[in-house]
Amino acid sequence: MTHLIIGVTGQDGSLLAEKLIGEGEKVIGTFRRGGDYGNNDKAWRLDELKIKNLISLEPLDINDIFHFQKLIIKHNPDIIYQLAGNSFVGDSFEAPQSTLATNINSTINILETIRSLNMNTKVFFASSSEIFDSSTFEVKNETSKMEPLNPYGISKLTVYHLVKMYREAFGLKVSTGIFFNHESPFRARNFVCRKISYNIARLKVSGGPSFSLGNIDMKRDWSSAEDFVDGICLIVKKPGDYVLSSGNLTSVRSLLIEAARHAGFEPKFKGEGLKEVCYDAITGKVLMTISEKYYRKIDTPGLMGDSEKLEKSTGWKKTKGINQVICQMVEKDINRIKNKI
Ligand code: GDD
């Protein structure tokens, strides 16, 4: 089968490509047109996973429907995975227009192409837990009230509705994964888990200044990105909308403690509010300070997801908890820094 991964250079795209290639499948991967994947950092994940030469890489402007259609006609994929777009919630307040335009136009372009060309192609779209109403704390599933609090969440709610409408009105085999947070050593450094793992590793291997975080008492339902990639492969076989989550809440503070301990520090906290610091009780060195800069205008309170629908209808099972994932991330970052990767 031929698989087209839109956004193959991102965390989820590269892990999905690795899985499919390992299963002997043919993978076409797109990267953002205008970026030279060969001469900059864009393809670092594919390089590290040693799969860059095993993928047919294509530049794509997903907002240009004609460009997308040429690609589809050229490769005629059996399954398309839309994993590209703006994914940083914090940034979406600064760039609401481009967040909405990119995430929504790309969805319509794919759905309209499949419909108008009468294709039998299955398509997976990534949505987000940021679509849910966070004024109540009951565990969220596919039937929970949806009321996003940020431009990113609004764009992902539109993705969810468009996919559902095209599936129900036109019978397309299209699905949405409503992703809660998911992490791996291949996460970008602007997300909090990788920011922690990278900086703890840096402080361990080469020292240097402490790093800053925002609100460390925020909680999230965090999972392993590899488990979610397994979920994506099951979902495309049973088109629908599915929540992917761990069902547990963990604070940023507790992940910082886990990461620091795993690296051999003895993390302790002192001070309050913006003056709070995390230091290593063995050496007295300050590891982390708080900066107002990383506080969100509106931060979605921690919500928990319920993946029962996915588990019951596809047999999906999670294999790792977030503490195990953050420790793997620290180890990988220590190796990268030691080996200058
Ligand atoms: N990024 C970041 N940087 N977050 C921080 C920091 C910091 O220095 N300090 C505290 N946080 C808090 C954020 O305020 C938030 O409450 C939490 O850590 C997690 O932030 P992120 O890792 O940036 O993830 P996110 O929850 O905003 O969004 C991720 O998960 C969504 C699914 O729930 C992204 O992957 C989204 O694309 C995804 O949809």
Boltz pocket constraint, residues with backbone or C-beta under 6 A from the ligand:
constraints:
  - pocket:
      binder: B
      contacts: [[A, 86], [A, 87], [A, 88], [A, 89], [A, 90], [A, 127], [A, 128], [A, 129], [A, 130], [A, 179], [A, 180], [A, 181], [A, 182], [A, 190], [A, 191], [A, 192], [A, 193], [A, 195], [A, 212], [A, 213], [A, 214], [A, 215], [A, 216], [A, 218], [A, 219], [A, 220], [A, 252], [A, 294], [A, 295], [A, 296], [A, 299], [A, 300]]
      max_distance: 6.0
